[in-house]
Amino acid sequence: MTDVLIVGAGPTGLTLACDLTRRGVACRIIEQATAPAAGSRGFTLKPRSLEALDDLGVADRVLAAGDLRGWLRFHLGTEPLFDLRLPPAPADPTRPYPNTVALPQWRTESILRDRLAELGGKVEFGRRLTGFDAGDEGLTATPEDGENVTATLEDGERVRARYLVAADGGRSLVRRTLGLPFSGSTTEDTRALIADVRIDGLDRDNGTHLWVSADGHMLAARPIPHAGTWQVVTSLEPGDEGDLDTLRHALTTRTGRADIQASDPAWLSTWRYNLRMVERYRVGRVLLAGDAAHVHSPFGGHGMNTGIQDAYNLGWKLALVIQGAARAELLDSYEAERLPVAREILADSDRRLKGMVPPRVVRPLVRLILKSVMARQQRRTRHDHPVYRTGPLTRHLTGRRGRVRAGDVAPDAPVRLDGGEHRLSELLRGPHFTALVFGVAPDLADPRVRAYTVVRPGRAGLADTTGHLHRVYGGRKGTTVLIRPDGYVGLMADSPAALTGYLERL
């Protein structure tokens, strides 16, 4: 018997496995592939995902392996149109992760697998789920050994688990077994070839190159950090094969340059335009996350990030329920909070895809407007933090004004505690809730919560050394903030007395 069986070992499943394992929840993660994936696939980690990875203890590894430069050279047809070079925003104690990081998905997965191993877990490769039966007390799943693999389980073993989480991608067996509609659309004629290849003739120092033609076709090439390869994405004509010859032809015709050569493909894949999502994230003891619940275009860099954030939202809730510290109904809040986020992300990625080719009537003005539009999108991505202000776990019980409301991500800040200098996010790391009570010592005895009295410098307590916490929360004597284990503000109130009622509702 295990607490949670996770199906799929991509970024979503690995994030959840790391989160549950560090919380002392027994989980197993199985993957039908016989070895780790090699393709770059998702390529961008956003600030909110970096904050989650910081809590899991791997953000420093991601930064060391990735690239912060958001450089882009845009070509309309074969002609260079403009260079977009937004310098990385400087990190500071209030925003330690202000930038997106370019990092191929295979490297992100490798970092998470290493972290899972440090925590005492492992991925069981070559294990394919063939079916499951859900019951009131638990569920039974049957993984199947892949070919030529010595699995850690005997062939046909029935694994009993309290919960099953489907992180098995857009073709999810779990979703199909449950019979959940995957509503949306698939456009068969909108396809793209994605490849990791060696490219000669392009300067890596210029960052990403993007060619968009008048007929709506595009080709993008971006260097993979700390590797000799590039990720190339090119739209396909009807009937085109997803092979190296097609890629070479597209490079020549869409760039207008015969000197750009592709060779030594490490990975090739064909993408078909899908815009789909489920309307239920939970069916009893089965939950869906990542691409198993929503798929969309790659524009906007949402896919890998949304899956990581799904898992980070779900992990602490599953742990509390399994450990008896919360009622099972807490799991309903996972769908209530994450489904609206997925709906907005699908709409945003669709807008970005359709906006890649300017309408003919504005193409003469494109140099003037497109650069500013793309710069604005990059800046917005740096501040891409979904909020849960209307979620079922959100209680905003104060009329005092501050920049932050319940349902927002708790901002970071420099603080001093017991004579040591810290960032607030350091104190938030771990499985606990965190209560901040301004100017008053909270009378709270709850093992789920670490409580601090926020004070001005020179007084005993958690010293707000720059006044940042007082400003963003509109802090006055008695102002109370409860920060959830995933870093979101669950409660804002005028008195610490509100803490007890909020925690009892869990």
Secondary structure as GFF3:
##gff-version 3
##sequence-region A 1 506
A	DSSP	beta_strand	2	7	.	.	.	ID=ss1
A	DSSP	alpha_helix	11	22	.	.	.	ID=ss2
A	DSSP	beta_strand	27	31	.	.	.	ID=ss3
A	DSSP	beta_strand	44	45	.	.	.	ID=ss4
A	DSSP	alpha_helix	47	55	.	.	.	ID=ss5
A	DSSP	alpha_helix	59	65	.	.	.	ID=ss6
A	DSSP	beta_strand	70	76	.	.	.	ID=ss7
A	DSSP	beta_strand	79	86	.	.	.	ID=ss8
A	DSSP	beta_strand	101	102	.	.	.	ID=ss9
A	DSSP	alpha_helix	105	118	.	.	.	ID=ss10
A	DSSP	beta_strand	123	125	.	.	.	ID=ss11
A	DSSP	beta_strand	127	134	.	.	.	ID=ss12
A	DSSP	beta_strand	139	145	.	.	.	ID=ss13
A	DSSP	beta_strand	159	166	.	.	.	ID=ss14
A	DSSP	alpha_helix	173	178	.	.	.	ID=ss15
A	DSSP	beta_strand	183	200	.	.	.	ID=ss16
A	DSSP	three_ten_helix	204	206	.	.	.	ID=ss17
A	DSSP	beta_strand	208	212	.	.	.	ID=ss18
A	DSSP	beta_strand	218	223	.	.	.	ID=ss19
A	DSSP	beta_strand	230	236	.	.	.	ID=ss20
A	DSSP	alpha_helix	244	255	.	.	.	ID=ss21
A	DSSP	beta_strand	261	277	.	.	.	ID=ss22
A	DSSP	beta_strand	282	283	.	.	.	ID=ss23
A	DSSP	beta_strand	286	288	.	.	.	ID=ss24
A	DSSP	three_ten_helix	290	292	.	.	.	ID=ss25
A	DSSP	beta_strand	294	295	.	.	.	ID=ss26
A	DSSP	alpha_helix	303	322	.	.	.	ID=ss27
A	DSSP	three_ten_helix	328	331	.	.	.	ID=ss28
A	DSSP	alpha_helix	332	354	.	.	.	ID=ss29
A	DSSP	three_ten_helix	360	365	.	.	.	ID=ss30
A	DSSP	alpha_helix	366	382	.	.	.	ID=ss31
A	DSSP	beta_strand	395	397	.	.	.	ID=ss32
A	DSSP	beta_strand	414	417	.	.	.	ID=ss33
A	DSSP	beta_strand	420	423	.	.	.	ID=ss34
A	DSSP	alpha_helix	424	428	.	.	.	ID=ss35
A	DSSP	beta_strand	433	438	.	.	.	ID=ss36
A	DSSP	beta_strand	449	455	.	.	.	ID=ss37
A	DSSP	beta_strand	462	464	.	.	.	ID=ss38
A	DSSP	alpha_helix	468	473	.	.	.	ID=ss39
A	DSSP	beta_strand	480	483	.	.	.	ID=ss40
A	DSSP	beta_strand	489	493	.	.	.	ID=ss41
A	DSSP	alpha_helix	497	505	.	.	.	ID=ss42
###
